[in-house]
Amino acid sequence: MCSEDDYELKTLMIQMKSETEAGITSLGWLLYKQGDYEKGKEFFQQLLPEESLSDFDRANCCRGLGLIACQLKQYDEALMDYSNELLLTVRLGQQTEIGIVYAEIGSVYARKREFNLALDYETKALDILRPLKHPKLSSVYRVMADVFDEIHRFDLAIEYYKKALSIDRHHLEENHAMFGSTYLLMGITYAHMGNHSKALDYYMKVHSIYSKSLPPNHREIILLEQNIQQAKIDLQNQKLNQVCLTSDDPLCQRF
């Protein structure tokens, strides 16, 4: 027997099929955006075998499944879903969508810590999307920056975060949360470089953005304040170490 959830999902699918074909995948996307990943996954999987489904909608299903698999940390499954989407977008000749799929595949490889493959696919995405000045470029640059940070190429990481910011400034409002996310990543990279003053500067930029859009007890603000305090401690220790390099004071032996 079907569970109550299965019955509910099938009822929703019948309802969606009565709508226009262009919107047939929209329920799956709604479930994804609501964080109901298992139901979203089931919806897309049940929709895929439909013979009347267009290649365009089939590709949308594959992308939805790929994104959900990433959220569930099922990265090999996500790669399979994106590979299926890629085959469909190539068949449809949708060059922009091909670039976006390359970007998603690169992001999965970055999560798997297969950094060379991640950079390969993000570069493929870049080659397609950069001439179009596509908004997805900011995500491509951010993934590449994340990879550069992971492999300790910190100067390149900062350079690519700045490229992401440049794209976002053309498409997002000044205090959009995405700027906060990118500034936070830049602060972390500067901390990895030992430049705690710069790290603190960027954390304060994040604080300025988050304080306008999030309640003071929000988890992101609490974590940010921990980063700010750590940066202040690291900066103070760094200054003390510099003083002790030129001092014979016995107290300096503690640092």
N, C-alpha and C positions, 0 to 999 in steps of 0.2 A: 504493500500500500504506500501511496505517496504521503510524505509528511505534510503538515499544514503549510510549511514554508514552500515546499515544492508546488502545492496546489495554488498558493498565492502567486508564485512566480509565473506559473503557466497562465493564470488568469490575466496577469499584467501583460504577458507576451501576446495573448489574443487581442487585448485592447490596443497594444502598439501596432499590431499588424493591420488594424483597421484604419490606422493613420497613413499619411503619405509615406512613400518609400524612403524619402530623404530623411525622415525622422525615426526610422525604425530602430536605430541603435541608441536613441536618446535616453531610454530608460537605463540601459547599461551604464551610460556615462553619468547619469544622475546618481545611481547607486555607488559608483566609483567616487564621485565628488563628496558623497555623504559618508564615505569611509566604510560602506557595507561591501567589503571586497568579495566575500564568499558568494553573496547573492549576485553581485555584478558579474563575477566570473561565470557563475552558473547561467546567467542570462545570455551572455555572449556565446558560451559553448552550445547552448540550445538553439541559438539563432543561426550559427555558422552552417549547419547542414541543410538549411532551407534552400531548395533548388531555385526559388524565385529571387533569392538574394543577389543583388548586383555585386560586381567585383569591388566597387567603391565601398559599399556597406560591409562587405566581407573584410576588406582592408581595415575599416574602422573597428570591426570586432577584434581583429588581430592586434591592433594597437591597444585597445582597451584591455585585452588579456595580457599584453606585455607589461603595461603600466601596473596592472593589479599584481601580476607575478613579482614585479620589482618591490612593491609595497610589502608583499609577503616574503620577501627575500628568497624567492624561488628563481634565481638568476638564470639557470640553464633553461628553464621553462620559458622565461622571458625572451631569451635569445631565439628560441624556436618560434615563438609567436612573432617576433619582429622579422625573422627570416621569411616567414609566410607572408607577412605584410609587404616586405620588400619585393617578393615575386609578383604580388598583385599590382603594386604601384609601378613596377617596371612594365608590366603588361599594359597598364593604363597610360603609360607615357607621362606620368605626373612627376616632372623633374623636381619641383619644389618638395613634394612629399617624399621623394627618394632621399633628398638631403636631410629631411627631418628624421626619417627612419635611421639613416646612418648615425645621426646625432644620438638617437635613443640607444642604438646598439653600442656606441662608444661609451655612453653613460653606464650601461650594464657592465661592460668590461672594466670600467673604472671601479665599480663596486666590487667586482671580483678580484680587484687588485692586479689585473692583467693590463699593466699600464701601456705597454707598447701597442697592443691591439686597440686600447682605448684611444690613444693618440692617432693611430691609423684611421679609425672610423670618424673621429671628430675632424680630422683634416679633410677627409672625403666630404663630410657635411659642409665644411668651411668653403671648399672649392665651388660647391653648388649654391650655397646660401649667401655668400659674401657679395657676389655681383648683384644680387636682388635686394641687398640691404634688409634682409628678412629679420623680424624681431627675434626669431629663434636663435640668431647669432649670439645673443647675450648668454644663452644657456650653453652653447658650444664653447664659447670663450671661458665660461666659469668651470666647465668640466675639465678643460685643458689646464686651467690654472690650478684646479684641485690636484690634478695628476702631477704637475710640475712641483707643487708643494710636497707631495708625497715622496717624490724622488729627489727632494732637496735642491731643486733648481729654483730657489726662492725668487731671484730677480725676474725670471720668466713668469713665475706665478703672479707676482705683482703686476707685471706688464699686461698679462691677459685678464686679470681682474679689472684693470683700468679700461681695457677694450670692452669688457662686458658693461661697465658703467656708462661708457660712451654710447653704446647702443641703447641702453635703457633710458638714457636722458632724452632720446628722440621719441620714446613710446610711452613712458610712465610719468606720473605726477612726481613732483620733487620729493615728497615724503612717503613714497610708496615703500611698503615693507621690503621689497626686493633690494632696494638700496641698503637697507639695514643689514640684510643677509650678506650682501657682497662686502660691505664695510667690515662686518664681523670676521669674515674669512680673511680679509686683508690684515686685520689686526692680529689674527692668529698666525698668519705667515710672518708678519714682522716680529712677533714673539719668538717664532722658531729661528729667526735670523739673529736674535739677541738684541733687537732694536726695540726695547721696551717703551721708550718714549713715543715712538711712532705707533706702537701697538695701542698704547693708552689713548693717543689722539683719535684713532679709528674707533675704539670702543666707545669713546664719548660721542662720536658722530652717530653711532648706532643708538646710544641712549637717547639722543635728541629725537631720533625718528620713532623709536619704540614708545617713548613717553607720550607721544601724541596719538598713538593708535592702540596701545595695550594698557590694561589695568595694572596698577603698581605691583600687584601680587602675582602677575602672570609668570609662568614658568620661564619663559624666554628672558624676561627682565631679571629674574632671580639669578639665572645662569650668567647673564651678562654682568651683573654686579659682582659676581664671583670672579669673572675674568678681569674686571676693572681693579678689584682689590689685589689680585695676584700680580697684575701689571705694575701696580704701585709698589708692592713688596719687591718685585724683581728689579724695578728701577732704583729703589733705595739701596738694595744690595749691590747693584752694579756701581752706583756712585761710591759706596763705602769701599768696594774693592779697588776702585781707581785711586781713592785717597790712600789706601794702605800700600799701594805699589810704591809710593814715594814717602812712606812714613815708617819709622822704627818703633812706633808706639806699640807696647805689648798687647794692648786691647785689639789691635788689628789681627792678632793671631787667631781671633775667633771667626774671622771672615775669610 
